[in-house]
Structures are given as structure tokens and as C-alpha cells.
């Protein structure tokens, strides 16, 4: 009886020790990969920040209106945000490589899935960021043009253009990520179609004469800036 | 030098020899207006400048409407020439294309290079857009430099203080505050200068920059603020522009602001370090204008100002300091007339200039966003001087300039501060 217990204990402990012998080197390998990854990612973050500061990305962000967007979203300045993105992409890459070193089948499968998904998400974020910057620049151009032309609803027109461009950018980003693609495409089509249909019905059929009278009244009451500016020189 | 002058122009100049007065006429499709200008120059050459060695040099940017032919063939039909003195010297009339990208900067560079080559004592540059050029105005621009009394001669026109508000409300006061030079018309396209001044301008490296193309008139005026240069203003009477289509005010204001701020940027090395003003001698005070004051659509401008401040406030937040932005918002309140006092206007213009310098937002967006602010100030000034005579209104303009001058320290501090 005692012999059986001793054998069982010995086998159990030897199994644990063998398991530890197998896991500890892998764990150390993972920790070393993660630690090295953290160092490399931190170094890359510092280099990126320096390089972006040298390239005066902050000024570019101000000029394109991206800085204004980031402030509104309570996000850090563009160069810090880009440097953080570089850090996390690199660190996550090393972390996944480190997890792979553990040799667990589940973690390996997870890493493979994340390896496919992460580039898509990064691509989607880039598409969305570019879309937001473009929308902001176009919004400014439209707003300035409509204000200087004396349009009565300059902010509304500018806002509508901005909303449309951001919606397109968001739909493109979601489509790129591949999340519920059919739902995104259908939702986008329904949204744009509904807005256009509503405007068409309101202006074209339902309230055409009323809208015309309102616009006539507003536009007639407002003077337009001089078409010949020579008297200003 | 030979790279600036085209072969055609060089061969024409070789036949001229040394000169006393060179009149330069930059043109580009000015067939409708250049004839009277050429005739005025020739009357001046044959009458008041009959004893001087003179030449008219037309540099053309590639006109397709026969402008150079009109310059070559323009005959002196003015009846004044019948009583003019007999010309004592050969009159030269050269018309040739110039090198480089078409534009007034390249044309002026060519004229200055020709003046330098011919060692002209006085150079007069005329603007074919100005229909009121007379023989007397050509002489008034040439004489001070010819007598050795001036290095730069700037025109003064007989205008009502409400005429040309872009000059009186923005360009004149800011130019005066920055350069310390109280020119009435720093934006004028016609001027006179000495051969020395032309040579000094030619030596500047700015000719090779693209920025100079849009800021050339103000850059030339700014050059006259250089040390030891004598500046004179010549009264040329009323100014009439040719009747060709011109840009709307919403395009004109951004163009002029861009030119003004670019000119300040190109010459920041000279004006930011200067501590005192530069004297301008006025040859004669212009008489009071006979024309009625121009009409100003104050109500329309006020509406555009209010709408502009309301819609563009967020865009302008990084441009203006908080008190200035608050002041503009208060001035745009819907329940009272638009009133932009001198102090607020001076701060707004100087902060716009500094934001352009530092590219705080896109420069193109910045100058376009300034249009409603400018229109608001015009409405405010028109209301302020309504009922005043031209002399009293002119005194108000002088007070505005003095206010800008008092804020010069602020302008330099904003300009030289590191970009926010």
C-alpha cells in the first residue's frame, strides 16, 4: 500500500518536475522575447517621436486640421499618437511571438488569428485616420467657400459634407477590417439612400414651392460680397 | 545679367548707350490700355524730359493680343505734343519678351537689369492697369531720383478715405508698423527709383524664390525701407483703373493678405530688428478728393462678418489669442451694430500675420477666413466716419496707423516667437 502511494507520489512529482523542466525554459524564452520586444518597441517609439518632430508633423497636423480633431477627441498630439501606435504594434508582435514560444496549441491558434486580424485592423485605422483628415480639409474648404459666398446655411452645408465623408471613410474602414461586411454595406446603402430620398421628397415633391420661397427670401435679403473688388484696392 | 535679359532685349539695349531715365512698362495682354500709357510717356520724354537721355522699355510676358505691336506703333497724337519742346535726344522704344515664368516679378527684374546695364540715373515703372497715367505723373516719379534727391518715389493718389479700404485698413497700417515707413500706397504698382536702388534690388537673393511672384509690389516698397535710402512720395492726382474685369473682393482679400504677409516673411531679417521709423518726404500734399465717397454696403458686410465669425470661430481659435477671439465674437453679436475698434483690429491683423508666418493653419485657409473679418472692419469704419468730411476721416486713418505703430512690439514678439 505504502509502496503504491510512494510510486504514485514519485510519478506525480516527477511528472511535475518534467513539466516544469519543459515549461520553465519556454517561459524564460517568452519573457526574454517580450522583454527584448518591449525594449525594441520603446526604442522605436523614441526614434519615431524624434523623427516626426524633425519632420514637423505637429505643424502639418495643425495645417490639415488633424490636430484639431485629436484635441476634440482628447487624444494626444499626432506625433505622440503615431509613436504610441508604433510601440504597441511592435510590442504586440513580440508578445505574440513570445506566446508562440510557450508551445501551447490554443495560444498558437490565437496568435495566428490575431496575426491575420491585426494588419486588417491597422489598415482600417489608417483608412479612418486618412478619411478624417481629408474630411476635415474638405470641410474647411467648403465652409470657407460658402461663408465667403454669403450662403445662408454655410455651417449646415459644411457639416453635411463632413458627415458624408466621415461616413464613407468609416464604411471603407469597416469593410477593410472585414467585420460584418454585408451588414456594413447594407447599412451604408440604406443610410445614404434614405437621406437622399428624404431630401428628394422634401425638396422636389413635398415642399418644393415652400423651400423655393424660403431660399428666395433668404438669398434676396442677403447681399453678396462685391463681384468687382477694384474699389477695395 | 545676360541670363536675365533675353537676346532680343539685349540687342535692343546695346544700341541705346547710357541713359538718364528708363521707363519700364511690364505688360501681359494689355492691348486695351497700353496705348495711352505709351503716349503719356512719349509726351513726357519730348516735353519735360526733352534734355534727358530716355528710353521706354516694354517687357512683355507673352501677350497674345498684340500688346508689343501697340507699344511699338503707338504714335504721339496727343495735341499737347504740338506745343511740346523739340526733342533734343534720340528717343528709344524697345519692346521685348523676358525670360522666366511670366509674372510681374520677372518683368521687374528684367527692367532693373536693363537699367543697371544702361547705368540709368532714374527708373520709372508704370502699371498698364492704371488709366490715369499722365506725362506729369511720369515726370513726378522720375524727377526726384533724377535730381539725386530720392532713391525711391512712391505715388500718392487723391482718394477719399473710404476708397481702397484694403489698403487703408490693412496694408498701409501693417506695412507702416512693420517697416517704420509711412507710405500711403505701399501696394502701388507704379513707382520711381534711382539706378542705385534698382541695382540694390537686383542683388537680393529673393528673386529666385516663388514667393516673390505674388508679393513683388510690396517687396519693392519694403526694399525702400533699407538703411540710408531716401524715400519721397509724389502726388499723382486721382487714380483711375482700366475697365477690365477684376476679381471679387472674396478673392482679392486673400490675394492681398497673402502678398502682404509673404512680403513680411521675405524681409523679416530687416524689419524685425529695426527699432525706429524711417522718414518719408512728401513732395506735395494731395488735394481733397472731388469725387463723392464710395458707397459701402455696411449692412451686407456686417451680416457676412457675423455669419463668418459664427461659422469660422472654431477654425480661427488656434490663430487668435483668446482676448482677440472674444473681442471679435463680441463685435459679431447679433443685437448691436458691428463695432471693431482700432485696438481689436490691430491685434487681429497682427495675429493673422503671425499665424501666416508660423503656418498655424493652412495659409490658404487663413487668408480666406480673414475675408469676413475684413468686411466687418470696413462696415465698422464706414459707420464710424459717416458724416465726417474727407479730412476728418483721413485723420481717423492716421490714428489707426499710429495705433498699429504703438503695437509694433507685439507684432515683432508674435512674429519671432517659436511656432505654437
Interface residues (C-beta under 8 A of the other chain):
Chain A: X59 X62 X63 X64 X65 X68 X137 X140 X141 X143 X144 X145 X147 X148 X149 X150 X154 X155 X158 X222 X223 X224 X225 X226 X227 X228 X229 X230 X231 X232 X233
Chain B: X163 X164 X165 X166 X167 X187 X241 X245 X246 X247 X248 X249 X250 X251 X252 X253 X256 X294 X297 X299 X300 X301 X303 X304 X307 X308 X310 X311 X312 X314 X315 X318 X358 X359 X360 X361 X362 X365 X368 X369 X371 X372 X375 X378 X419
